[in-house]
Amino acid sequence: MYRAFSYGMVLFWVLVQQTCLFCARWACDDLSGEKKPLAPFCAAQAILFLIVSTLAVGDIADWIPRLHEHANNSPSMVWQFICTVMLALDGGLIAYAWRFYRLHALKGKLPKDTALTLFVAWGTVCLLLYGAYFLPALSTAVRHSLNLWEWEYICLFYFRIVNTCYLVLEGAMGFVAFSLWRNLRKEGALDARS
């Protein structure tokens, strides 16, 4: 029951991140005056959510082979993959938040839209990190017959790497939000004087 509940919560959070990402993309397009089609972006997000949901259900229902039987999610490669996807989505949010800040700060001089490129590049880096970590880890675990606790420590170390990246990204998001707030405050002060 715990595993199903925690997967339900993580899928809900993925959906929240994707909704925020959609809103950020829409807001950037609206602020820039560009009307890019949102349908391909939404379709890609829907496919990603379907993949992640299918993997979660497969892990809970034991359709996906496991290295060890476990009662919690931390030794699950699917769980670690979903955490990696969430890290990628967080990077996308920062890319669009930075674009939003630049659109507001540069008023009228539209900067080149690199948010989607940055999002895809960051997502690729996250997936490469997952593969680069778990391919040798899985090979080592099988070759040396690591027990559940040893495998869990390997997974927890990866989780710490992902959490460290989260802290850096959240710090970057805080910087962008503070910069935007500062600009809006200056703008409000100028409007009050007029």
C-alpha positions in Angstrom: 0.0 0.0 0.0 2.9 2.4 0.9 4.5 1.9 -2.6 1.2 2.6 -4.4 0.6 5.7 -2.3 4.1 7.0 -2.8 3.9 6.4 -6.6 0.5 8.1 -6.6 2.1 11.2 -4.9 5.1 11.3 -7.2 2.9 11.0 -10.3 0.7 13.8 -9.0 3.9 15.9 -8.5 5.0 15.1 -12.1 1.6 16.3 -13.3 1.9 19.5 -11.2 5.4 20.2 -12.7 4.0 19.6 -16.2 1.1 21.9 -15.6 3.4 24.6 -14.4 5.7 24.0 -17.4 2.7 24.4 -19.7 1.6 27.6 -18.0 5.2 29.0 -18.1 5.4 28.2 -21.8 2.0 29.8 -22.5 2.9 32.9 -20.4 6.2 33.4 -22.3 4.4 33.1 -25.7 1.8 35.5 -24.5 4.3 38.0 -23.2 6.5 37.8 -26.3 3.4 38.1 -28.6 4.5 34.9 -30.4 1.7 32.4 -31.0 3.6 29.1 -31.3 1.4 26.0 -31.4 1.1 24.5 -28.0 -0.3 21.2 -29.2 3.1 19.5 -29.9 4.4 20.6 -26.5 1.3 19.3 -24.8 1.4 16.0 -26.7 5.1 15.5 -25.7 4.2 16.1 -22.1 1.2 13.8 -22.3 3.4 11.0 -23.8 6.0 11.6 -21.0 3.3 11.3 -18.4 1.9 8.1 -20.0 5.4 6.6 -20.0 6.1 7.5 -16.4 2.7 6.2 -15.3 3.1 3.0 -17.1 6.5 2.4 -15.6 5.1 3.2 -12.1 2.2 0.7 -12.5 4.5 -1.9 -14.0 6.8 -1.5 -10.9 4.0 -1.8 -8.4 2.4 -4.8 -10.3 5.8 -6.5 -10.7 5.6 -6.4 -14.5 9.1 -4.9 -14.5 11.9 -7.2 -13.3 13.5 -6.2 -10.1 17.0 -6.8 -8.8 15.7 -7.5 -5.3 12.3 -7.8 -3.7 11.7 -4.7 -1.6 8.9 -3.1 0.3 9.8 0.6 -0.3 10.7 2.5 -3.5 14.3 3.6 -2.9 15.9 0.4 -4.4 13.7 0.7 -7.5 15.3 1.8 -10.7 11.9 3.0 -11.9 11.6 5.2 -8.8 15.0 6.6 -9.5 14.1 7.2 -13.2 10.9 9.1 -12.2 13.0 11.3 -9.9 15.3 11.9 -12.8 12.3 12.9 -15.0 11.2 15.3 -12.2 14.7 16.9 -12.2 14.5 17.3 -16.0 11.0 19.0 -15.7 12.4 21.3 -13.0 15.2 22.4 -15.4 12.5 23.1 -18.0 10.6 25.3 -15.5 13.8 27.3 -14.8 14.5 27.7 -18.5 11.0 29.2 -19.1 11.2 31.3 -15.9 14.5 32.8 -17.2 12.8 33.5 -20.5 9.9 35.2 -18.7 12.3 37.3 -16.7 14.3 38.3 -19.9 11.1 39.1 -21.8 10.0 41.4 -19.0 13.4 43.0 -18.4 14.1 43.7 -22.1 10.6 45.1 -22.9 10.2 45.2 -26.7 13.6 43.8 -27.6 12.6 40.2 -27.8 15.5 37.9 -26.9 15.9 34.7 -28.9 13.7 31.9 -27.5 16.1 29.3 -26.3 13.9 27.9 -23.4 12.8 24.8 -25.3 16.4 24.1 -26.5 17.7 24.5 -22.9 14.9 22.2 -21.6 15.6 19.5 -24.1 19.4 19.8 -23.5 18.9 19.6 -19.7 16.5 16.7 -20.0 19.1 14.8 -22.2 21.8 15.5 -19.5 19.5 14.1 -16.8 18.8 10.9 -18.8 22.5 10.5 -19.6 23.3 10.9 -15.9 20.8 8.1 -15.1 22.2 5.8 -17.7 25.8 6.6 -16.8 25.2 5.8 -13.2 22.9 2.8 -13.4 24.5 0.8 -16.2 27.7 0.2 -14.4 25.9 0.0 -11.0 23.6 -2.7 -12.3 26.5 -4.6 -13.9 28.4 -4.5 -10.6 25.3 -5.5 -8.6 24.8 -8.6 -10.8 28.4 -9.5 -11.1 29.1 -9.3 -7.3 25.6 -10.5 -6.2 25.0 -7.4 -4.1 22.3 -7.9 -1.5 19.3 -5.6 -1.1 21.0 -3.3 1.5 24.1 -2.8 -0.7 21.9 -2.1 -3.8 19.8 0.3 -1.7 22.9 2.3 -0.7 23.8 2.5 -4.4 20.3 3.9 -5.2 20.3 6.2 -2.2 23.7 7.7 -3.4 22.1 8.4 -6.8 19.1 9.9 -5.1 21.5 12.2 -3.2 23.1 13.3 -6.5 19.6 14.1 -7.9 18.7 16.0 -4.7 21.9 18.0 -4.9 21.0 19.0 -8.4 17.5 19.9 -7.2 19.0 22.2 -4.6 21.1 24.0 -7.2 18.1 24.3 -9.5 15.8 25.6 -6.7 18.5 28.1 -5.9 18.6 29.2 -9.5 14.8 29.5 -9.5 15.0 31.6 -6.4 17.5 33.9 -8.1 15.3 34.3 -11.2 12.2 34.9 -9.0 14.1 37.5 -6.9 15.4 39.3 -10.1 11.8 39.4 -11.5 10.4 40.7 -8.2 13.1 43.4 -8.1 12.3 44.5 -11.6 8.5 44.5 -10.9 9.1 46.6 -7.7 11.2 49.1 -9.6 8.5 49.3 -12.3 5.8 49.8 -9.6 7.9 52.6 -8.0 8.2 54.4 -11.3 4.5 54.0 -12.0 3.7 55.4 -8.5 5.8 58.5 -9.2 4.1 59.2 -12.6 
